[in-house]
Amino acid sequence: MPRTRQELEQAAADAEAWLDSLDPATVPAEDTSDLREIGLALGELVNQQKRLDEAVVAARRNGRSWGEIGLVLGISKQAARERYGQLVNR
């Protein structure tokens, strides 16, 4: 499973491109709506991850501690710092 934002974005784009490339003339008629739904959900996940990243960066810029951020995320302050620290330090 893709982990980074870039990997998620690439997986969503790859899935969408593959689904769009299916030619009904050469591929047996098959309902691919379930697969397309996975791709759409992955795209939404990417967007929500961006939103979460931006919210964490904003919280740090507003003086929130890693402990406070970790509490909201349900993780330790160390885990929050390890996961989001690079975003804050850009």
PDB file of N, CA, C and O in Angstrom:
ATOM      1  N   MET A   1       0.847  -1.187   0.000  1.00  0.00           N
ATOM      2  CA  MET A   1       0.000   0.000   0.000  1.00  0.00           C
ATOM      3  C   MET A   1       0.880   1.232   0.000  1.00  0.00           C
ATOM      4  O   MET A   1       1.828   1.316   0.781  1.00  0.00           O
ATOM      5  N   PRO A   2       0.584   2.181  -0.856  1.00  0.00           N
ATOM      6  CA  PRO A   2       1.361   3.425  -0.876  1.00  0.00           C
ATOM      7  C   PRO A   2       1.284   4.129   0.477  1.00  0.00           C
ATOM      8  O   PRO A   2       0.249   4.097   1.143  1.00  0.00           O
ATOM      9  N   ARG A   3       2.374   4.758   0.873  1.00  0.00           N
ATOM     10  CA  ARG A   3       2.420   5.406   2.179  1.00  0.00           C
ATOM     11  C   ARG A   3       2.575   6.917   2.079  1.00  0.00           C
ATOM     12  O   ARG A   3       1.886   7.661   2.777  1.00  0.00           O
ATOM     13  N   THR A   4       3.475   7.372   1.215  1.00  0.00           N
ATOM     14  CA  THR A   4       3.718   8.802   1.144  1.00  0.00           C
ATOM     15  C   THR A   4       2.661   9.470   0.280  1.00  0.00           C
ATOM     16  O   THR A   4       1.964   8.812  -0.491  1.00  0.00           O
ATOM     17  N   ARG A   5       2.554  10.774   0.420  1.00  0.00           N
ATOM     18  CA  ARG A   5       1.581  11.527  -0.382  1.00  0.00           C
ATOM     19  C   ARG A   5       1.872  11.335  -1.862  1.00  0.00           C
ATOM     20  O   ARG A   5       0.947  11.153  -2.654  1.00  0.00           O
ATOM     21  N   GLN A   6       3.131  11.371  -2.243  1.00  0.00           N
ATOM     22  CA  GLN A   6       3.494  11.206  -3.649  1.00  0.00           C
ATOM     23  C   GLN A   6       3.119   9.808  -4.143  1.00  0.00           C
ATOM     24  O   GLN A   6       2.632   9.661  -5.264  1.00  0.00           O
ATOM     25  N   GLU A   7       3.340   8.785  -3.322  1.00  0.00           N
ATOM     26  CA  GLU A   7       2.974   7.428  -3.715  1.00  0.00           C
ATOM     27  C   GLU A   7       1.462   7.293  -3.851  1.00  0.00           C
ATOM     28  O   GLU A   7       0.975   6.631  -4.768  1.00  0.00           O
ATOM     29  N   LEU A   8       0.718   7.918  -2.941  1.00  0.00           N
ATOM     30  CA  LEU A   8      -0.745   7.878  -3.031  1.00  0.00           C
ATOM     31  C   LEU A   8      -1.243   8.585  -4.281  1.00  0.00           C
ATOM     32  O   LEU A   8      -2.117   8.078  -4.983  1.00  0.00           O
ATOM     33  N   GLU A   9      -0.682   9.765  -4.559  1.00  0.00           N
ATOM     34  CA  GLU A   9      -1.085  10.510  -5.751  1.00  0.00           C
ATOM     35  C   GLU A   9      -0.781   9.707  -7.013  1.00  0.00           C
ATOM     36  O   GLU A   9      -1.595   9.661  -7.935  1.00  0.00           O
ATOM     37  N   GLN A  10       0.401   9.071  -7.051  1.00  0.00           N
ATOM     38  CA  GLN A  10       0.783   8.296  -8.232  1.00  0.00           C
ATOM     39  C   GLN A  10      -0.123   7.077  -8.395  1.00  0.00           C
ATOM     40  O   GLN A  10      -0.531   6.755  -9.511  1.00  0.00           O
ATOM     41  N   ALA A  11      -0.438   6.398  -7.292  1.00  0.00           N
ATOM     42  CA  ALA A  11      -1.314   5.224  -7.359  1.00  0.00           C
ATOM     43  C   ALA A  11      -2.702   5.616  -7.857  1.00  0.00           C
ATOM     44  O   ALA A  11      -3.292   4.905  -8.670  1.00  0.00           O
ATOM     45  N   ALA A  12      -3.223   6.738  -7.377  1.00  0.00           N
ATOM     46  CA  ALA A  12      -4.541   7.194  -7.829  1.00  0.00           C
ATOM     47  C   ALA A  12      -4.509   7.535  -9.312  1.00  0.00           C
ATOM     48  O   ALA A  12      -5.424   7.176 -10.053  1.00  0.00           O
ATOM     49  N   ALA A  13      -3.471   8.219  -9.746  1.00  0.00           N
ATOM     50  CA  ALA A  13      -3.355   8.587 -11.162  1.00  0.00           C
ATOM     51  C   ALA A  13      -3.194   7.346 -12.030  1.00  0.00           C
ATOM     52  O   ALA A  13      -3.799   7.260 -13.099  1.00  0.00           O
ATOM     53  N   ASP A  14      -2.391   6.390 -11.592  1.00  0.00           N
ATOM     54  CA  ASP A  14      -2.184   5.151 -12.351  1.00  0.00           C
ATOM     55  C   ASP A  14      -3.484   4.366 -12.480  1.00  0.00           C
ATOM     56  O   ASP A  14      -3.799   3.851 -13.553  1.00  0.00           O
ATOM     57  N   ALA A  15      -4.239   4.275 -11.383  1.00  0.00           N
ATOM     58  CA  ALA A  15      -5.495   3.528 -11.414  1.00  0.00           C
ATOM     59  C   ALA A  15      -6.489   4.191 -12.358  1.00  0.00           C
ATOM     60  O   ALA A  15      -7.159   3.514 -13.138  1.00  0.00           O
ATOM     61  N   GLU A  16      -6.582   5.505 -12.286  1.00  0.00           N
ATOM     62  CA  GLU A  16      -7.516   6.232 -13.154  1.00  0.00           C
ATOM     63  C   GLU A  16      -7.125   6.068 -14.622  1.00  0.00           C
ATOM     64  O   GLU A  16      -7.983   5.861 -15.480  1.00  0.00           O
ATOM     65  N   ALA A  17      -5.825   6.163 -14.905  1.00  0.00           N
ATOM     66  CA  ALA A  17      -5.352   6.007 -16.285  1.00  0.00           C
ATOM     67  C   ALA A  17      -5.643   4.597 -16.801  1.00  0.00           C
ATOM     68  O   ALA A  17      -6.066   4.431 -17.945  1.00  0.00           O
ATOM     69  N   TRP A  18      -5.419   3.594 -15.974  1.00  0.00           N
ATOM     70  CA  TRP A  18      -5.676   2.210 -16.382  1.00  0.00           C
ATOM     71  C   TRP A  18      -7.159   2.010 -16.674  1.00  0.00           C
ATOM     72  O   TRP A  18      -7.520   1.427 -17.696  1.00  0.00           O
ATOM     73  N   LEU A  19      -8.011   2.490 -15.783  1.00  0.00           N
ATOM     74  CA  LEU A  19      -9.447   2.335 -15.997  1.00  0.00           C
ATOM     75  C   LEU A  19      -9.910   3.071 -17.253  1.00  0.00           C
ATOM     76  O   LEU A  19     -10.770   2.580 -17.983  1.00  0.00           O
ATOM     77  N   ASP A  20      -9.339   4.246 -17.499  1.00  0.00           N
ATOM     78  CA  ASP A  20      -9.706   4.999 -18.690  1.00  0.00           C
ATOM     79  C   ASP A  20      -9.206   4.330 -19.965  1.00  0.00           C
ATOM     80  O   ASP A  20      -9.776   4.534 -21.036  1.00  0.00           O
ATOM     81  N   SER A  21      -8.138   3.527 -19.856  1.00  0.00           N
ATOM     82  CA  SER A  21      -7.566   2.891 -21.040  1.00  0.00           C
ATOM     83  C   SER A  21      -8.319   1.644 -21.477  1.00  0.00           C
ATOM     84  O   SER A  21      -8.095   1.147 -22.581  1.00  0.00           O
ATOM     85  N   LEU A  22      -9.194   1.135 -20.644  1.00  0.00           N
ATOM     86  CA  LEU A  22      -9.939  -0.070 -21.014  1.00  0.00           C
ATOM     87  C   LEU A  22     -10.850   0.222 -22.194  1.00  0.00           C
ATOM     88  O   LEU A  22     -11.664   1.145 -22.154  1.00  0.00           O
ATOM     89  N   ASP A  23     -10.705  -0.561 -23.225  1.00  0.00           N
ATOM     90  CA  ASP A  23     -11.481  -0.386 -24.454  1.00  0.00           C
ATOM     91  C   ASP A  23     -12.612  -1.397 -24.475  1.00  0.00           C
ATOM     92  O   ASP A  23     -12.364  -2.602 -24.523  1.00  0.00           O
ATOM     93  N   PRO A  24     -13.845  -0.927 -24.440  1.00  0.00           N
ATOM     94  CA  PRO A  24     -14.982  -1.855 -24.441  1.00  0.00           C
ATOM     95  C   PRO A  24     -14.992  -2.771 -25.662  1.00  0.00           C
ATOM     96  O   PRO A  24     -15.586  -3.848 -25.613  1.00  0.00           O
ATOM     97  N   ALA A  25     -14.345  -2.366 -26.753  1.00  0.00           N
ATOM     98  CA  ALA A  25     -14.325  -3.194 -27.959  1.00  0.00           C
ATOM     99  C   ALA A  25     -13.414  -4.401 -27.795  1.00  0.00           C
ATOM    100  O   ALA A  25     -13.615  -5.414 -28.465  1.00  0.00           O
ATOM    101  N   THR A  26     -12.423  -4.319 -26.925  1.00  0.00           N
ATOM    102  CA  THR A  26     -11.468  -5.419 -26.769  1.00  0.00           C
ATOM    103  C   THR A  26     -11.541  -6.087 -25.397  1.00  0.00           C
ATOM    104  O   THR A  26     -11.038  -7.196 -25.215  1.00  0.00           O
ATOM    105  N   VAL A  27     -12.153  -5.426 -24.454  1.00  0.00           N
ATOM    106  CA  VAL A  27     -12.287  -5.983 -23.108  1.00  0.00           C
ATOM    107  C   VAL A  27     -13.732  -6.449 -22.944  1.00  0.00           C
ATOM    108  O   VAL A  27     -14.666  -5.700 -23.231  1.00  0.00           O
ATOM    109  N   PRO A  28     -13.912  -7.669 -22.487  1.00  0.00           N
ATOM    110  CA  PRO A  28     -15.288  -8.139 -22.295  1.00  0.00           C
ATOM    111  C   PRO A  28     -16.074  -7.177 -21.399  1.00  0.00           C
ATOM    112  O   PRO A  28     -15.538  -6.592 -20.458  1.00  0.00           O
ATOM    113  N   ALA A  29     -17.340  -7.037 -21.722  1.00  0.00           N
ATOM    114  CA  ALA A  29     -18.187  -6.137 -20.945  1.00  0.00           C
ATOM    115  C   ALA A  29     -18.157  -6.565 -19.481  1.00  0.00           C
ATOM    116  O   ALA A  29     -18.538  -7.679 -19.121  1.00  0.00           O
ATOM    117  N   GLU A  30     -17.698  -5.652 -18.672  1.00  0.00           N
ATOM    118  CA  GLU A  30     -17.573  -5.945 -17.251  1.00  0.00           C
ATOM    119  C   GLU A  30     -17.793  -4.644 -16.493  1.00  0.00           C
ATOM    120  O   GLU A  30     -17.325  -3.583 -16.904  1.00  0.00           O
ATOM    121  N   ASP A  31     -18.487  -4.739 -15.419  1.00  0.00           N
ATOM    122  CA  ASP A  31     -18.727  -3.558 -14.587  1.00  0.00           C
ATOM    123  C   ASP A  31     -17.484  -3.310 -13.734  1.00  0.00           C
ATOM    124  O   ASP A  31     -17.162  -4.100 -12.846  1.00  0.00           O
ATOM    125  N   THR A  32     -16.800  -2.222 -14.009  1.00  0.00           N
ATOM    126  CA  THR A  32     -15.587  -1.879 -13.256  1.00  0.00           C
ATOM    127  C   THR A  32     -15.850  -0.765 -12.246  1.00  0.00           C
ATOM    128  O   THR A  32     -14.915  -0.138 -11.748  1.00  0.00           O
ATOM    129  N   SER A  33     -17.120  -0.523 -11.950  1.00  0.00           N
ATOM    130  CA  SER A  33     -17.438   0.571 -11.036  1.00  0.00           C
ATOM    131  C   SER A  33     -16.837   0.351  -9.652  1.00  0.00           C
ATOM    132  O   SER A  33     -16.499   1.315  -8.963  1.00  0.00           O
ATOM    133  N   ASP A  34     -16.701  -0.900  -9.242  1.00  0.00           N
ATOM    134  CA  ASP A  34     -16.099  -1.153  -7.940  1.00  0.00           C
ATOM    135  C   ASP A  34     -14.623  -0.749  -7.921  1.00  0.00           C
ATOM    136  O   ASP A  34     -14.132  -0.196  -6.937  1.00  0.00           O
ATOM    137  N   LEU A  35     -13.931  -1.034  -9.019  1.00  0.00           N
ATOM    138  CA  LEU A  35     -12.524  -0.638  -9.104  1.00  0.00           C
ATOM    139  C   LEU A  35     -12.388   0.873  -9.218  1.00  0.00           C
ATOM    140  O   LEU A  35     -11.496   1.468  -8.613  1.00  0.00           O
ATOM    141  N   ARG A  36     -13.257   1.483  -9.981  1.00  0.00           N
ATOM    142  CA  ARG A  36     -13.225   2.939 -10.101  1.00  0.00           C
ATOM    143  C   ARG A  36     -13.490   3.592  -8.740  1.00  0.00           C
ATOM    144  O   ARG A  36     -12.896   4.619  -8.413  1.00  0.00           O
ATOM    145  N   GLU A  37     -14.377   2.995  -7.959  1.00  0.00           N
ATOM    146  CA  GLU A  37     -14.667   3.521  -6.618  1.00  0.00           C
ATOM    147  C   GLU A  37     -13.428   3.469  -5.731  1.00  0.00           C
ATOM    148  O   GLU A  37     -13.193   4.382  -4.940  1.00  0.00           O
ATOM    149  N   ILE A  38     -12.640   2.413  -5.858  1.00  0.00           N
ATOM    150  CA  ILE A  38     -11.384   2.341  -5.100  1.00  0.00           C
ATOM    151  C   ILE A  38     -10.466   3.482  -5.513  1.00  0.00           C
ATOM    152  O   ILE A  38      -9.868   4.139  -4.661  1.00  0.00           O
ATOM    153  N   GLY A  39     -10.354   3.718  -6.804  1.00  0.00           N
ATOM    154  CA  GLY A  39      -9.522   4.818  -7.290  1.00  0.00           C
ATOM    155  C   GLY A  39     -10.005   6.171  -6.796  1.00  0.00           C
ATOM    156  O   GLY A  39      -9.204   7.021  -6.407  1.00  0.00           O
ATOM    157  N   LEU A  40     -11.317   6.369  -6.812  1.00  0.00           N
ATOM    158  CA  LEU A  40     -11.873   7.628  -6.321  1.00  0.00           C
ATOM    159  C   LEU A  40     -11.621   7.797  -4.825  1.00  0.00           C
ATOM    160  O   LEU A  40     -11.281   8.885  -4.361  1.00  0.00           O
ATOM    161  N   ALA A  41     -11.792   6.708  -4.078  1.00  0.00           N
ATOM    162  CA  ALA A  41     -11.547   6.766  -2.635  1.00  0.00           C
ATOM    163  C   ALA A  41     -10.076   7.072  -2.357  1.00  0.00           C
ATOM    164  O   ALA A  41      -9.759   7.824  -1.436  1.00  0.00           O
ATOM    165  N   LEU A  42      -9.181   6.490  -3.151  1.00  0.00           N
ATOM    166  CA  LEU A  42      -7.756   6.763  -2.987  1.00  0.00           C
ATOM    167  C   LEU A  42      -7.464   8.229  -3.266  1.00  0.00           C
ATOM    168  O   LEU A  42      -6.680   8.853  -2.551  1.00  0.00           O
ATOM    169  N   GLY A  43      -8.085   8.780  -4.293  1.00  0.00           N
ATOM    170  CA  GLY A  43      -7.915  10.200  -4.593  1.00  0.00           C
ATOM    171  C   GLY A  43      -8.408  11.076  -3.450  1.00  0.00           C
ATOM    172  O   GLY A  43      -7.773  12.075  -3.114  1.00  0.00           O
ATOM    173  N   GLU A  44      -9.537  10.706  -2.853  1.00  0.00           N
ATOM    174  CA  GLU A  44     -10.056  11.453  -1.707  1.00  0.00           C
ATOM    175  C   GLU A  44      -9.112  11.336  -0.516  1.00  0.00           C
ATOM    176  O   GLU A  44      -8.910  12.298   0.226  1.00  0.00           O
ATOM    177  N   LEU A  45      -8.536  10.152  -0.343  1.00  0.00           N
ATOM    178  CA  LEU A  45      -7.576   9.945   0.742  1.00  0.00           C
ATOM    179  C   LEU A  45      -6.371  10.859   0.579  1.00  0.00           C
ATOM    180  O   LEU A  45      -5.886  11.438   1.551  1.00  0.00           O
ATOM    181  N   VAL A  46      -5.890  10.988  -0.652  1.00  0.00           N
ATOM    182  CA  VAL A  46      -4.770  11.889  -0.936  1.00  0.00           C
ATOM    183  C   VAL A  46      -5.141  13.313  -0.547  1.00  0.00           C
ATOM    184  O   VAL A  46      -4.359  14.001   0.109  1.00  0.00           O
ATOM    185  N   ASN A  47      -6.330  13.759  -0.946  1.00  0.00           N
ATOM    186  CA  ASN A  47      -6.768  15.122  -0.628  1.00  0.00           C
ATOM    187  C   ASN A  47      -6.906  15.332   0.872  1.00  0.00           C
ATOM    188  O   ASN A  47      -6.530  16.385   1.387  1.00  0.00           O
ATOM    189  N   GLN A  48      -7.439  14.347   1.574  1.00  0.00           N
ATOM    190  CA  GLN A  48      -7.598  14.467   3.017  1.00  0.00           C
ATOM    191  C   GLN A  48      -6.245  14.453   3.731  1.00  0.00           C
ATOM    192  O   GLN A  48      -6.067  15.131   4.743  1.00  0.00           O
ATOM    193  N   GLN A  49      -5.292  13.678   3.202  1.00  0.00           N
ATOM    194  CA  GLN A  49      -3.951  13.666   3.790  1.00  0.00           C
ATOM    195  C   GLN A  49      -3.292  15.029   3.633  1.00  0.00           C
ATOM    196  O   GLN A  49      -2.628  15.511   4.551  1.00  0.00           O
ATOM    197  N   LYS A  50      -3.474  15.651   2.472  1.00  0.00           N
ATOM    198  CA  LYS A  50      -2.954  17.008   2.270  1.00  0.00           C
ATOM    199  C   LYS A  50      -3.571  17.973   3.278  1.00  0.00           C
ATOM    200  O   LYS A  50      -2.879  18.813   3.853  1.00  0.00           O
ATOM    201  N   ARG A  51      -4.873  17.843   3.484  1.00  0.00           N
ATOM    202  CA  ARG A  51      -5.574  18.711   4.438  1.00  0.00           C
ATOM    203  C   ARG A  51      -5.032  18.514   5.849  1.00  0.00           C
ATOM    204  O   ARG A  51      -4.810  19.482   6.576  1.00  0.00           O
ATOM    205  N   LEU A  52      -4.820  17.257   6.233  1.00  0.00           N
ATOM    206  CA  LEU A  52      -4.280  16.968   7.555  1.00  0.00           C
ATOM    207  C   LEU A  52      -2.863  17.517   7.695  1.00  0.00           C
ATOM    208  O   LEU A  52      -2.522  18.112   8.717  1.00  0.00           O
ATOM    209  N   ASP A  53      -2.042  17.318   6.670  1.00  0.00           N
ATOM    210  CA  ASP A  53      -0.677  17.857   6.688  1.00  0.00           C
ATOM    211  C   ASP A  53      -0.696  19.367   6.896  1.00  0.00           C
ATOM    212  O   ASP A  53       0.051  19.901   7.716  1.00  0.00           O
ATOM    213  N   GLU A  54      -1.552  20.044   6.152  1.00  0.00           N
ATOM    214  CA  GLU A  54      -1.643  21.502   6.254  1.00  0.00           C
ATOM    215  C   GLU A  54      -2.127  21.933   7.639  1.00  0.00           C
ATOM    216  O   GLU A  54      -1.664  22.943   8.168  1.00  0.00           O
ATOM    217  N   ALA A  55      -3.045  21.183   8.223  1.00  0.00           N
ATOM    218  CA  ALA A  55      -3.558  21.512   9.551  1.00  0.00           C
ATOM    219  C   ALA A  55      -2.476  21.342  10.611  1.00  0.00           C
ATOM    220  O   ALA A  55      -2.377  22.154  11.531  1.00  0.00           O
ATOM    221  N   VAL A  56      -1.673  20.303  10.489  1.00  0.00           N
ATOM    222  CA  VAL A  56      -0.581  20.090  11.447  1.00  0.00           C
ATOM    223  C   VAL A  56       0.444  21.206  11.325  1.00  0.00           C
ATOM    224  O   VAL A  56       0.908  21.735  12.335  1.00  0.00           O
ATOM    225  N   VAL A  57       0.801  21.567  10.103  1.00  0.00           N
ATOM    226  CA  VAL A  57       1.756  22.661   9.895  1.00  0.00           C
ATOM    227  C   VAL A  57       1.211  23.955  10.497  1.00  0.00           C
ATOM    228  O   VAL A  57       1.942  24.686  11.165  1.00  0.00           O
ATOM    229  N   ALA A  58      -0.054  24.236  10.267  1.00  0.00           N
ATOM    230  CA  ALA A  58      -0.667  25.451  10.815  1.00  0.00           C
ATOM    231  C   ALA A  58      -0.661  25.416  12.345  1.00  0.00           C
ATOM    232  O   ALA A  58      -0.389  26.431  12.986  1.00  0.00           O
ATOM    233  N   ALA A  59      -0.955  24.267  12.927  1.00  0.00           N
ATOM    234  CA  ALA A  59      -0.966  24.153  14.385  1.00  0.00           C
ATOM    235  C   ALA A  59       0.417  24.425  14.963  1.00  0.00           C
ATOM    236  O   ALA A  59       0.548  25.115  15.973  1.00  0.00           O
ATOM    237  N   ARG A  60       1.437  23.886  14.325  1.00  0.00           N
ATOM    238  CA  ARG A  60       2.804  24.132  14.814  1.00  0.00           C
ATOM    239  C   ARG A  60       3.164  25.601  14.673  1.00  0.00           C
ATOM    240  O   ARG A  60       3.781  26.175  15.570  1.00  0.00           O
ATOM    241  N   ARG A  61       2.793  26.209  13.574  1.00  0.00           N
ATOM    242  CA  ARG A  61       3.092  27.633  13.368  1.00  0.00           C
ATOM    243  C   ARG A  61       2.332  28.508  14.361  1.00  0.00           C
ATOM    244  O   ARG A  61       2.747  29.631  14.648  1.00  0.00           O
ATOM    245  N   ASN A  62       1.221  27.993  14.884  1.00  0.00           N
ATOM    246  CA  ASN A  62       0.447  28.713  15.893  1.00  0.00           C
ATOM    247  C   ASN A  62       0.906  28.381  17.313  1.00  0.00           C
ATOM    248  O   ASN A  62       0.254  28.755  18.288  1.00  0.00           O
ATOM    249  N   GLY A  63       2.025  27.680  17.420  1.00  0.00           N
ATOM    250  CA  GLY A  63       2.617  27.422  18.728  1.00  0.00           C
ATOM    251  C   GLY A  63       2.155  26.166  19.434  1.00  0.00           C
ATOM    252  O   GLY A  63       2.482  25.971  20.605  1.00  0.00           O
ATOM    253  N   ARG A  64       1.413  25.318  18.768  1.00  0.00           N
ATOM    254  CA  ARG A  64       0.964  24.072  19.392  1.00  0.00           C
ATOM    255  C   ARG A  64       2.137  23.113  19.548  1.00  0.00           C
ATOM    256  O   ARG A  64       3.007  23.030  18.681  1.00  0.00           O
ATOM    257  N   SER A  65       2.149  22.397  20.656  1.00  0.00           N
ATOM    258  CA  SER A  65       3.226  21.442  20.919  1.00  0.00           C
ATOM    259  C   SER A  65       2.970  20.140  20.169  1.00  0.00           C
ATOM    260  O   SER A  65       1.847  19.854  19.753  1.00  0.00           O
ATOM    261  N   TRP A  66       4.033  19.359  20.007  1.00  0.00           N
ATOM    262  CA  TRP A  66       3.869  18.037  19.401  1.00  0.00           C
ATOM    263  C   TRP A  66       2.994  17.168  20.287  1.00  0.00           C
ATOM    264  O   TRP A  66       2.279  16.299  19.786  1.00  0.00           O
ATOM    265  N   GLY A  67       3.039  17.387  21.596  1.00  0.00           N
ATOM    266  CA  GLY A  67       2.178  16.631  22.505  1.00  0.00           C
ATOM    267  C   GLY A  67       0.711  16.902  22.259  1.00  0.00           C
ATOM    268  O   GLY A  67      -0.100  15.975  22.248  1.00  0.00           O
ATOM    269  N   GLU A  68       0.356  18.176  22.059  1.00  0.00           N
ATOM    270  CA  GLU A  68      -1.037  18.527  21.781  1.00  0.00           C
ATOM    271  C   GLU A  68      -1.483  17.944  20.443  1.00  0.00           C
ATOM    272  O   GLU A  68      -2.577  17.391  20.324  1.00  0.00           O
ATOM    273  N   ILE A  69      -0.629  18.075  19.454  1.00  0.00           N
ATOM    274  CA  ILE A  69      -0.961  17.546  18.124  1.00  0.00           C
ATOM    275  C   ILE A  69      -1.100  16.033  18.182  1.00  0.00           C
ATOM    276  O   ILE A  69      -2.043  15.469  17.626  1.00  0.00           O
ATOM    277  N   GLY A  70      -0.168  15.381  18.851  1.00  0.00           N
ATOM    278  CA  GLY A  70      -0.233  13.929  18.990  1.00  0.00           C
ATOM    279  C   GLY A  70      -1.498  13.473  19.696  1.00  0.00           C
ATOM    280  O   GLY A  70      -2.088  12.456  19.332  1.00  0.00           O
ATOM    281  N   LEU A  71      -1.917  14.233  20.716  1.00  0.00           N
ATOM    282  CA  LEU A  71      -3.133  13.907  21.451  1.00  0.00           C
ATOM    283  C   LEU A  71      -4.348  13.892  20.525  1.00  0.00           C
ATOM    284  O   LEU A  71      -5.170  12.977  20.579  1.00  0.00           O
ATOM    285  N   VAL A  72      -4.450  14.905  19.684  1.00  0.00           N
ATOM    286  CA  VAL A  72      -5.579  14.983  18.738  1.00  0.00           C
ATOM    287  C   VAL A  72      -5.505  13.846  17.717  1.00  0.00           C
ATOM    288  O   VAL A  72      -6.532  13.291  17.327  1.00  0.00           O
ATOM    289  N   LEU A  73      -4.289  13.500  17.285  1.00  0.00           N
ATOM    290  CA  LEU A  73      -4.110  12.446  16.288  1.00  0.00           C
ATOM    291  C   LEU A  73      -4.215  11.043  16.890  1.00  0.00           C
ATOM    292  O   LEU A  73      -4.355  10.060  16.162  1.00  0.00           O
ATOM    293  N   GLY A  74      -4.147  10.955  18.220  1.00  0.00           N
ATOM    294  CA  GLY A  74      -4.199   9.649  18.865  1.00  0.00           C
ATOM    295  C   GLY A  74      -2.872   8.914  18.809  1.00  0.00           C
ATOM    296  O   GLY A  74      -2.828   7.685  18.840  1.00  0.00           O
ATOM    297  N   ILE A  75      -1.789   9.681  18.725  1.00  0.00           N
ATOM    298  CA  ILE A  75      -0.445   9.105  18.687  1.00  0.00           C
ATOM    299  C   ILE A  75       0.433   9.858  19.687  1.00  0.00           C
ATOM    300  O   ILE A  75       0.021  10.880  20.237  1.00  0.00           O
ATOM    301  N   SER A  76       1.620   9.359  19.915  1.00  0.00           N
ATOM    302  CA  SER A  76       2.528  10.021  20.846  1.00  0.00           C
ATOM    303  C   SER A  76       3.094  11.289  20.219  1.00  0.00           C
ATOM    304  O   SER A  76       3.046  11.476  19.004  1.00  0.00           O
ATOM    305  N   LYS A  77       3.634  12.164  21.081  1.00  0.00           N
ATOM    306  CA  LYS A  77       4.247  13.385  20.558  1.00  0.00           C
ATOM    307  C   LYS A  77       5.447  13.047  19.678  1.00  0.00           C
ATOM    308  O   LYS A  77       5.707  13.729  18.687  1.00  0.00           O
ATOM    309  N   GLN A  78       6.172  12.000  20.040  1.00  0.00           N
ATOM    310  CA  GLN A  78       7.314  11.582  19.227  1.00  0.00           C
ATOM    311  C   GLN A  78       6.865  11.098  17.851  1.00  0.00           C
ATOM    312  O   GLN A  78       7.481  11.433  16.839  1.00  0.00           O
ATOM    313  N   ALA A  79       5.804  10.320  17.815  1.00  0.00           N
ATOM    314  CA  ALA A  79       5.286   9.822  16.532  1.00  0.00           C
ATOM    315  C   ALA A  79       4.794  10.985  15.671  1.00  0.00           C
ATOM    316  O   ALA A  79       5.007  10.999  14.459  1.00  0.00           O
ATOM    317  N   ALA A  80       4.132  11.966  16.303  1.00  0.00           N
ATOM    318  CA  ALA A  80       3.655  13.131  15.554  1.00  0.00           C
ATOM    319  C   ALA A  80       4.827  13.903  14.972  1.00  0.00           C
ATOM    320  O   ALA A  80       4.801  14.304  13.809  1.00  0.00           O
ATOM    321  N   ARG A  81       5.854  14.110  15.785  1.00  0.00           N
ATOM    322  CA  ARG A  81       7.037  14.844  15.321  1.00  0.00           C
ATOM    323  C   ARG A  81       7.746  14.089  14.198  1.00  0.00           C
ATOM    324  O   ARG A  81       8.178  14.692  13.215  1.00  0.00           O
ATOM    325  N   GLU A  82       7.862  12.781  14.346  1.00  0.00           N
ATOM    326  CA  GLU A  82       8.529  11.975  13.314  1.00  0.00           C
ATOM    327  C   GLU A  82       7.747  11.996  12.001  1.00  0.00           C
ATOM    328  O   GLU A  82       8.328  12.062  10.918  1.00  0.00           O
ATOM    329  N   ARG A  83       6.433  11.939  12.117  1.00  0.00           N
ATOM    330  CA  ARG A  83       5.604  11.878  10.904  1.00  0.00           C
ATOM    331  C   ARG A  83       5.488  13.220  10.198  1.00  0.00           C
ATOM    332  O   ARG A  83       5.503  13.273   8.969  1.00  0.00           O
ATOM    333  N   TYR A  84       5.374  14.311  10.961  1.00  0.00           N
ATOM    334  CA  TYR A  84       5.078  15.613  10.370  1.00  0.00           C
ATOM    335  C   TYR A  84       6.202  16.632  10.496  1.00  0.00           C
ATOM    336  O   TYR A  84       6.110  17.721   9.930  1.00  0.00           O
ATOM    337  N   GLY A  85       7.242  16.303  11.214  1.00  0.00           N
ATOM    338  CA  GLY A  85       8.319  17.260  11.456  1.00  0.00           C
ATOM    339  C   GLY A  85       8.950  17.824  10.195  1.00  0.00           C
ATOM    340  O   GLY A  85       9.268  19.012  10.136  1.00  0.00           O
ATOM    341  N   GLN A  86       9.130  16.989   9.199  1.00  0.00           N
ATOM    342  CA  GLN A  86       9.749  17.466   7.952  1.00  0.00           C
ATOM    343  C   GLN A  86       8.861  18.486   7.249  1.00  0.00           C
ATOM    344  O   GLN A  86       9.370  19.414   6.620  1.00  0.00           O
ATOM    345  N   LEU A  87       7.557  18.331   7.344  1.00  0.00           N
ATOM    346  CA  LEU A  87       6.644  19.292   6.719  1.00  0.00           C
ATOM    347  C   LEU A  87       6.753  20.657   7.383  1.00  0.00           C
ATOM    348  O   LEU A  87       6.706  21.691   6.717  1.00  0.00           O
ATOM    349  N   VAL A  88       6.898  20.644   8.689  1.00  0.00           N
ATOM    350  CA  VAL A  88       6.961  21.881   9.452  1.00  0.00           C
ATOM    351  C   VAL A  88       8.267  22.622   9.196  1.00  0.00           C
ATOM    352  O   VAL A  88       8.302  23.853   9.203  1.00  0.00           O
ATOM    353  N   ASN A  89       9.326  21.876   8.974  1.00  0.00           N
ATOM    354  CA  ASN A  89      10.652  22.463   8.813  1.00  0.00           C
ATOM    355  C   ASN A  89      10.970  22.902   7.386  1.00  0.00           C
ATOM    356  O   ASN A  89      12.107  23.275   7.096  1.00  0.00           O
ATOM    357  N   ARG A  90       9.999  22.864   6.508  1.00  0.00           N
ATOM    358  CA  ARG A  90      10.237  23.280   5.106  1.00  0.00           C
ATOM    359  C   ARG A  90      10.403  24.761   5.017  1.00  0.00           C
ATOM    360  O   ARG A  90      10.610  25.294   3.927  1.00  0.00           O
TER     361      ARG A  90
END
